Amino acid sequence: MAFTRIIAHQIQRLLPEQEATLKLRPEECELDGRLEECARELKLTFIKKQGKMYGRFSSDIAEHPISACLKQYREERISFTTFTHTAMKHFKADLDKVAVPVEAYVFFVEEKLENTEVLSIYLVYHNSAQYLNGELKLEDSLYLDTSGIKLAARINLTEWQSDDAMLNYLSVLPWRGEKELTDVFVHFSGITDKLDIKAETETFLEIVTDYAQTQPEETAREIKNTVVDYCLEQHKQGRPVLIKELSPQISEETQDKFEKFAQQKQPQLRPELIPDQSQLRQYIRISGRDERLSMSFSAECLGESIVYNEDDDSLVINNIPSSLKSRLVKHLKG
């Protein structure tokens, strides 16, 4: 990754009845190793976080002006710094409509990848910590909580400017614990046409299942594992799943076989997917728990070493792992 521009501003409102105040940095940060490491940590944290929303910019520029400001910057009519200042003023205007206290820093990070340019916006808080000074006295300190970002937005600038109506180039991370502040940030981001990634993932996995059923049993298992591994790796890299790129991973001999099968099975399936991570894991692993019981096993075991009887709601486990067996015997003897 190559970070090209970074700037940070402060937004603060200590009491709900007060108006929010801005402290705007007058110029971009000078890039160095320490700053780039901070940006890298923010990016990796964003990638790992689940529950993100995916969509595009709203066409209602009057209500959501950030895309218009971004367009001006990309057309070099205003500077990067001016764009971030204008964006922060819009954020403040949205925040002043609700009575939510906040004391945070907003990072704008631009990076250039191999064939893509990306702009990320992170809302970051300070955390407090203690340390021993040179005289071994306990003192307080503050640090940026880069591993615990609460709100963030990421715009794939290249896809946004391609005018491809099928692409969802905007992703937003909501803060589950702060609905009002999340609503403000989501409105500020201008996201619309949000994807139902759970429903889309369910459709995608149904296609994978149908395709796997056309193959021998052993091959079918490999296909399912390959799909999940590939999707999880793409998520780890912060990239969407492209059906065209996934297809040769499944069948090296006929590289577009799965792609054609998916198009025939579900013509409405988008060529670019952002699968739900929890559904991916559940696809190859069955798990569940209550207050007294916790269980997890590979889906391959069902019907073989593990048999479920729906009539009497029972689960029979054969070929118990040796470590579990020894603990069971020891517990019963005890």
C-alpha positions, -999 to 999 in steps of 0.1 A, spaced: 0 0 0 12 36 -7 -4 64 13 -4 96 -7 -22 121 16 -31 121 53 -47 148 74 -65 148 108 -89 172 124 -106 173 158 -143 176 165 -155 182 201 -186 188 221 -183 181 258 -219 189 268 -249 178 248 -264 213 248 -233 229 234 -225 235 197 -198 213 184 -164 229 177 -138 221 151 -101 223 152 -89 220 116 -53 213 106 -43 239 81 -22 216 59 -17 179 51 5 159 74 40 153 64 42 116 55 67 95 76 71 60 88 52 66 121 22 83 104 20 56 77 21 29 104 -8 47 121 -27 47 88 -19 11 82 -33 1 116 -65 21 110 -69 3 76 -64 -31 90 -88 -25 118 -114 -14 94 -109 -45 72 -113 -68 102 -145 -52 115 -177 -69 106 -212 -54 101 -202 -29 75 -227 -14 51 -221 -13 14 -236 10 -12 -231 41 -33 -233 79 -29 -268 94 -28 -277 115 -58 -293 140 -35 -263 164 -33 -283 190 -13 -289 165 15 -256 147 12 -230 172 -2 -198 152 5 -198 135 -29 -200 169 -46 -170 182 -25 -151 150 -33 -158 155 -70 -144 190 -69 -112 177 -53 -108 149 -78 -112 174 -106 -85 195 -90 -108 225 -84 -100 225 -47 -71 210 -27 -72 179 -6 -70 201 26 -99 223 14 -120 192 7 -114 178 42 -122 212 58 -155 214 39 -164 178 47 -157 185 85 -180 215 84 -208 193 69 -201 167 96 -204 194 123 -237 207 108 -251 172 109 -238 166 145 -254 199 157 -288 185 149 -285 159 177 -275 162 214 -246 138 214 -213 146 232 -182 137 212 -144 143 215 -127 126 186 -103 129 157 -112 124 121 -85 111 98 -87 114 60 -64 89 44 -58 86 6 -39 57 -7 -29 44 -41 -29 7 -48 -18 -11 -79 -48 -1 -100 -70 16 -75 -72 48 -55 -90 48 -22 -101 74 3 -108 64 39 -123 85 67 -119 73 103 -134 86 136 -108 78 162 -108 84 200 -80 89 225 -76 62 252 -60 68 285 -32 46 300 -7 46 328 31 43 327 61 46 350 83 77 343 120 79 347 117 83 384 94 52 385 63 73 394 30 64 379 17 89 354 -12 91 329 -9 92 292 -31 93 261 -29 73 229 -49 70 197 -71 39 198 -63 28 162 -74 -8 170 -108 3 182 -121 27 156 -158 33 161 -170 49 128 -154 48 93 -161 52 56 -141 39 27 -145 51 -9 -130 33 -38 -123 64 -59 -115 44 -91 -148 25 -90 -168 56 -81 -154 75 -111 -160 46 -135 -198 53 -134 -205 15 -133 -240 12 -118 -233 -23 -106 -204 -13 -83 -209 -6 -46 -178 15 -40 -188 30 -7 -185 10 26 -194 24 60 -186 10 95 -214 18 120 -210 20 157 -233 -5 173 -232 12 207 -240 47 196 -271 49 174 -274 87 172 -238 93 164 -239 65 139 -269 80 122 -251 113 120 -220 97 104 -240 75 80 -259 106 68 -227 125 65 -212 97 44 -241 100 19 -245 62 15 -276 49 -3 -288 17 -20 -273 -3 8 -268 -40 0 -284 -68 19 -252 -88 21 -268 -116 42 -294 -123 15 -268 -120 -12 -245 -144 6 -273 -169 11 -281 -169 -27 -244 -172 -35 -239 -202 -12 -270 -219 -26 -253 -217 -60 -221 -231 -46 -241 -260 -31 -259 -267 -64 -226 -267 -83 -209 -289 -57 -238 -315 -60 -228 -319 -97 -194 -332 -86 -182 -364 -68 -186 -363 -31 -149 -357 -23 -146 -330 -49 -178 -313 -36 -162 -310 -2 -130 -295 -17 -151 -270 -37 -170 -257 -6 -138 -254 14 -120 -236 -15 -149 -211 -19 -149 -203 18 -111 -200 21 -110 -178 -10 -138 -155 3 -122 -152 37 -89 -144 22 -104 -117 0 -121 -102 31 -87 -102 49 -72 -82 21 -102 -58 20 -112 -69 -14 -146 -81 -28 -152 -116 -43 -151 -116 -81 -170 -146 -95 -147 -144 -125 -116 -148 -103 -132 -174 -80 -141 -197 -109 -106 -209 -118 -99 -215 -81 -127 -241 -82 -119 -257 -116 -84 -253 -131 -92 -274 -161 -123 -254 -172 -117 -221 -156 -150 -204 -164 -172 -234 -156 -184 -222 -122 -189 -186 -136 -211 -199 -164 -230 -221 -140 -236 -192 -116 -248 -170 -145 -272 -196 -157 -285 -205 -122 -290 -169 -111 -287 -143 -139 -293 -115 -114 -262 -124 -93 -238 -96 -93 -203 -103 -106 -188 -87 -75 -198 -99 -41 -191 -89 -5 -201 -121 14 -212 -121 50 -184 -136 71 -205 -154 97 -225 -172 70 -193 -182 52 -180 -199 84 -214 -215 92 -214 -230 56 -186 -254 64 -189 -255 102 -220 -261 123 -221 -246 158 -245 -236 186 -246 -231 223 -269 -223 252 -262 -218 289 -252 -255 295 -239 -267 261 -216 -255 234 -209 -275 203 -190 -270 170 -181 -294 143 -173 -295 106 -204 -298 83 -188 -328 67 -194 -348 98 -232 -345 96 -247 -377 83 -214 -396 89 -199 -395 124 -227 -372 136 -263 -381 130 -293 -358 137 -327 -373 142 -354 -346 137 -382 -368 150 -369 -371 186 -345 -341 184 -314 -361 192 -278 -360 180 -258 -392 179 -220 -388 178 -198 -417 167 -160 -419 165 -156 -395 194 -122 -376 194 -97 -394 217 -91 -364 238 -128 -359 245 -132 -396 251 -105 -397 278 -120 -366 295 -154 -383 295 -141 -415 310 -122 -396 336 -152 -375 345 -175 -405 348 -150 -424 371 -146 -393 392 
